[in-house]
Amino acid sequence: MFVRLFIYRLKVLLRNRSLLFWTFAFPIVLGLLFNLAFGNLDDILALETSTVGIVATDQSKADQFEAVLKQVKNEDEVVFKGKELSKKEAKAQLSDDKISGYFEIDAKKIELFVSKSGTQQTVLKELLNQYLQNTDKVENLMASGAVQPQAIEQALEQKNFVQDGNGTGNFNLKSFYFFTLVGMTVMYGFMWGLRNANDQQANQSPEGMRLCLIPRNKLLVSFTNMLASFFLFVAQVILILMFYRFVYQVEFGDHWNYILLVCGLGAFTAISFGTLIGNAFSKLDFQQKISIGISISMIMSFLAGMMGSQSIKYWIDVHVPLLGRINIVNLISESLYQLFYYQSLDSFYINLIWLAGFGLLFVIVNYSFERKVQYDHL
């Protein structure tokens, strides 16, 4: 009976041309526009040599950081040249655009200050993130006594962590924009979950009336519908990723097993989220609930940097990181970016935990809604 319900539900979903367009055709068309807009962006915005200010109160720590800074190269040319300045001089030169940014380095922390959002500023931010991750590893290894000090560099392979981040050694701005587009695409899976909730509610659709009358457990029907929509949507996402990679020539890196994992987990979370919208706003009609879901998806995409809002995304990452953690689109796009550029995947695993947590939370709340549904009459 389960297999029959699964096949029937799959056929019903495949007949829904409107949702097939928005969850499959629309991302491909939007990807074409992205490709036309950003296809040559990396050539136009190729990294040029610039000066970076160093405001240091701990000279040994500053020397160590400058050594890592010199590893960022465009071919054989050093991209960032460190320049020691006072804090007053650094602020003045940053205001006059004489430096790309400046680092404040003391015994406890390293902070980056920039006046705008651009390719060089983004690379500086990611460089600092990776450096702090690696120094944390050094401190942990030293504290545990697992590695001797002279073997630290060999254990971490720190000398290569900048150049070999994604296997190409290149910062790819086109890929960054497509990663946010993939995040939005996966988030659009909420439509399938919303469709499921609508078709399961007797006060919302004729299909819901019929499903409420069949001699089968409603939770079994709900699980079958969820599995069918998940199977269909993951197949769509895989095709979209293949289209982006081989037609639009978007670089995703080499970690395709992890890429499919994060997209699958994101699809599960998005579908569960859509079902939650349908259950929580059961008194609204389907189009109103679609509007709510799209509005939330667009806000998440904007805050994830999709619409030229990288400066807002950077501000959130620095000042309100929790806001980025509760943004499903940002979790997906950041995960893809980390797989593409980072050597350490610690942050990626944290994102997976957040995605899984949201998916599980949505499922529990949906279960709470669906087990209490009762109708006076049909």
C-alpha positions in Angstrom: 0.0 0.0 0.0 2.9 2.4 0.8 4.4 1.9 -2.6 1.1 2.5 -4.3 0.5 5.7 -2.4 4.1 6.8 -3.2 3.7 6.3 -6.9 0.3 7.9 -7.1 1.6 10.9 -5.2 4.6 11.2 -7.5 2.2 11.2 -10.5 0.1 13.9 -8.9 3.1 16.1 -8.3 4.5 15.7 -11.8 1.2 17.0 -13.2 1.6 20.2 -11.3 3.1 22.3 -14.1 3.1 25.6 -12.1 5.2 24.2 -9.3 7.5 22.4 -11.8 8.2 25.7 -13.4 8.9 27.6 -10.2 11.1 24.9 -8.7 12.9 23.7 -11.9 12.5 25.9 -14.9 12.7 29.3 -13.1 16.1 28.6 -11.4 17.5 27.6 -14.8 16.2 30.8 -16.4 17.5 32.9 -13.5 20.8 31.1 -13.7 21.0 32.2 -17.4 20.6 35.8 -16.3 23.2 35.3 -13.6 25.6 33.8 -16.1 25.1 36.8 -18.5 25.6 39.3 -15.7 28.4 37.6 -13.8 30.1 35.4 -16.4 33.1 37.7 -16.9 33.0 39.2 -13.4 36.1 37.4 -12.3 38.1 38.6 -15.3 37.0 42.2 -14.7 37.5 42.1 -10.9 40.8 40.0 -10.9 42.7 40.6 -7.7 45.3 43.4 -8.1 48.1 44.1 -5.7 47.0 46.4 -2.8 48.2 47.5 0.5 46.8 46.3 3.8 47.4 48.2 7.1 48.8 46.4 10.2 48.0 48.0 13.5 49.9 45.8 16.0 50.5 45.8 19.7 51.9 42.3 19.6 54.8 42.4 17.1 55.6 38.6 17.1 51.9 37.8 16.3 51.9 40.5 13.7 55.0 39.1 12.0 53.4 35.6 12.0 50.2 37.0 10.4 52.1 39.0 7.8 53.9 35.8 6.7 50.6 34.2 6.0 49.3 37.3 4.3 52.1 37.1 1.8 50.9 33.6 0.7 47.9 35.1 -1.1 49.2 35.3 -4.7 47.9 36.0 -8.2 50.1 33.7 -10.1 53.5 34.6 -8.7 52.6 38.1 -7.5 51.8 38.9 -3.9 48.3 40.3 -3.7 48.4 42.0 -0.3 51.4 44.0 1.0 51.4 44.6 4.7 52.2 48.1 5.9 52.6 48.8 9.6 50.6 51.9 10.7 49.3 53.5 13.8 45.6 53.3 14.4 45.1 56.9 13.4 47.0 56.5 10.2 45.2 53.3 9.3 41.8 55.0 9.7 42.9 58.0 7.6 44.3 55.9 4.8 41.2 53.6 4.8 39.0 56.7 4.4 41.1 57.9 1.5 41.1 54.4 -0.1 44.8 54.1 0.1 44.5 50.7 1.7 42.1 47.9 1.2 41.6 47.5 4.9 43.6 47.1 8.1 44.1 44.5 10.8 44.2 45.3 14.5 46.5 42.7 16.1 46.9 42.3 19.8 47.7 39.4 22.2 44.1 38.3 22.4 42.5 38.9 19.0 42.9 39.9 15.3 40.2 42.2 13.8 39.6 43.3 10.2 38.3 46.8 9.4 37.1 47.7 5.9 35.2 50.7 4.5 33.5 48.9 1.6 32.5 45.5 0.3 34.5 44.2 -2.7 36.5 41.2 -3.9 39.7 42.1 -2.0 37.7 42.8 1.2 36.0 39.4 0.9 39.3 37.6 0.4 40.8 39.4 3.4 37.8 38.3 5.5 38.1 34.6 4.4 41.8 34.7 4.9 41.3 35.9 8.5 38.7 33.2 9.1 41.0 30.5 7.9 43.9 31.9 9.8 42.0 32.0 13.1 40.7 28.4 12.5 44.3 27.2 12.0 45.7 29.0 15.0 42.9 27.5 17.1 44.1 24.1 15.9 47.7 24.9 16.8 46.6 25.9 20.4 44.5 22.8 20.8 47.3 20.5 19.6 49.9 22.3 21.8 47.6 22.0 24.8 46.9 18.3 24.2 50.6 17.5 23.7 49.6 15.4 20.7 52.1 17.2 18.4 55.4 18.7 19.2 55.9 22.4 18.4 58.4 21.7 15.6 55.8 19.4 13.9 52.9 21.8 14.0 53.4 23.2 10.6 53.7 19.8 9.1 50.6 18.6 10.9 48.4 21.5 9.7 50.1 22.0 6.3 49.5 25.7 7.0 51.8 26.9 4.3 49.3 25.6 1.7 46.0 26.5 3.3 45.5 29.7 1.3 46.6 28.5 -2.2 45.1 25.1 -2.1 41.7 25.9 -0.6 39.6 24.8 -3.5 42.1 22.9 -5.6 42.3 25.8 -8.1 43.8 28.5 -5.9 41.4 31.1 -7.3 38.7 33.2 -5.6 35.7 32.8 -7.9 33.1 35.6 -7.5 30.8 34.1 -10.1 30.6 30.9 -8.1 29.7 33.0 -5.0 26.6 34.4 -6.7 25.6 31.0 -8.0 25.9 29.5 -4.5 23.4 32.0 -3.2 21.2 31.1 -6.2 21.4 27.4 -5.3 20.5 28.3 -1.7 17.4 30.2 -3.0 16.5 27.3 -5.4 16.7 24.7 -2.6 14.6 27.0 -0.4 11.9 27.1 -3.1 11.3 23.4 -2.2 8.9 24.8 0.4 6.3 24.9 -2.4 6.2 21.1 -2.5 5.7 20.9 1.2 3.0 23.5 1.0 1.3 21.6 -1.7 1.4 18.5 0.4 -0.2 20.3 3.4 -2.9 21.8 1.2 -3.8 18.4 -0.3 -4.0 16.8 3.1 -6.4 19.3 4.6 -10.1 18.6 4.1 -11.0 22.3 4.5 -8.5 23.3 1.8 -9.0 21.0 -1.1 -11.2 18.2 -2.5 -8.0 16.0 -2.4 -7.8 16.6 1.3 -11.4 15.5 1.8 -10.7 12.2 0.0 -7.5 11.5 1.9 -9.3 12.1 5.2 -11.9 9.4 4.2 -9.5 6.7 3.1 -9.0 3.8 5.7 -5.3 4.6 6.2 -3.4 6.3 9.0 -3.1 10.0 8.2 0.5 10.1 9.4 1.4 7.3 6.9 -0.2 9.4 4.1 1.7 12.5 5.3 5.0 10.6 5.4 4.4 9.2 1.9 3.6 12.6 0.5 6.7 14.0 2.1 8.9 11.2 0.7 7.5 11.6 -2.8 8.0 15.4 -2.9 11.5 14.9 -1.4 12.4 12.4 -4.1 11.1 14.6 -6.9 12.7 17.8 -5.6 16.1 16.3 -5.0 16.1 15.0 -8.6 15.3 18.5 -9.8 18.1 20.0 -7.7 20.6 17.5 -9.0 19.6 18.4 -12.6 19.8 22.1 -11.9 23.3 21.6 -10.4 24.4 19.7 -13.5 23.0 22.4 -15.7 24.9 25.1 -13.8 28.1 23.1 -13.9 28.2 21.9 -17.5 26.2 24.5 -19.3 26.9 27.7 -17.4 30.4 26.5 -16.4 30.0 27.3 -12.7 32.8 26.0 -10.5 31.6 24.0 -7.5 34.9 22.4 -6.5 35.5 18.6 -6.0 33.5 17.8 -2.9 30.4 16.6 -4.8 29.4 14.0 -2.1 29.2 16.9 0.4 27.5 19.2 -2.1 24.7 16.6 -2.7 24.5 16.0 1.1 23.9 19.7 1.9 21.4 20.1 -1.0 19.5 17.0 0.1 19.4 18.1 3.7 18.4 21.6 2.6 15.6 20.1 0.4 14.3 18.2 3.4 14.3 21.3 5.6 12.7 23.4 2.9 9.9 20.9 2.2 9.3 20.6 6.0 9.2 24.4 6.2 6.6 24.6 3.5 4.4 22.0 5.2 4.7 24.0 8.4 3.4 27.1 6.6 0.5 25.1 5.3 -0.4 23.8 8.7 0.2 27.0 10.6 -1.8 29.2 8.2 -4.6 26.7 7.4 -7.2 29.4 7.2 -5.5 31.2 4.3 -5.9 30.1 0.7 -3.0 28.4 -1.2 -1.9 31.6 -3.1 -1.7 33.6 0.1 0.5 30.9 1.7 2.7 30.8 -1.4 3.2 34.6 -1.1 4.2 34.2 2.6 6.8 31.5 1.6 8.2 33.5 -1.3 8.5 36.6 0.8 10.4 34.7 3.5 12.7 33.1 0.8 13.4 36.5 -0.7 14.3 38.0 2.6 16.6 35.1 3.4 18.3 35.4 -0.1 18.8 39.1 0.3 20.5 38.6 3.7 22.6 35.9 2.2 24.1 38.3 -0.3 22.3 37.2 -3.4 21.0 40.6 -4.6 24.2 42.6 -4.5 23.9 42.8 -0.7 27.3 41.3 0.2 28.0 44.3 2.5 24.9 43.4 4.5 25.9 39.8 4.6 29.4 40.7 5.8 28.0 43.0 8.5 25.7 40.1 9.7 28.6 37.7 9.8 30.7 40.1 11.9 28.1 41.6 14.2 25.0 39.3 14.3 26.3 35.8 13.3 23.2 34.2 14.8 21.1 35.8 12.2 23.1 34.0 9.5 22.7 30.7 11.4 18.9 30.9 11.3 18.9 31.8 7.6 18.4 28.6 5.6 19.5 30.1 2.3 22.6 31.4 4.0 23.4 28.1 5.6 23.2 26.4 2.2 25.2 29.0 0.2 27.8 29.3 3.0 28.2 25.5 3.0 28.8 25.4 -0.7 31.3 28.3 -0.4 33.2 26.6 2.4 33.4 23.4 0.4 34.7 25.3 -2.6 37.3 27.5 -0.8 38.1 26.3 2.7 40.5 23.6 3.6 39.1 23.1 7.0 35.5 21.8 7.0 34.7 22.5 10.6 32.3 25.4 9.8 30.7 23.3 7.1 29.8 20.6 9.6 28.3 23.2 11.9 26.1 24.4 9.1 24.9 20.8 8.5 24.0 20.5 12.2 21.9 23.7 12.0 20.2 22.6 8.8 19.4 19.2 10.3 18.2 20.8 13.5 15.8 23.1 11.6 14.5 20.1 9.5 13.9 18.1 12.7 12.2 21.0 14.4 9.8 21.6 11.5 8.9 17.9 11.4 8.1 17.8 15.1 6.0 20.9 14.9 4.2 19.5 11.8 3.5 16.3 13.6 2.0 18.3 16.5 -0.3 20.1 14.1 -1.4 17.1 12.1 -2.2 14.8 15.0 -4.6 17.4 16.4 -6.5 18.1 13.2 -10.2 17.3 13.5 -13.2 18.3 11.4 -16.8 18.8 12.5 -18.1 17.4 9.2 -16.9 16.7 5.6 
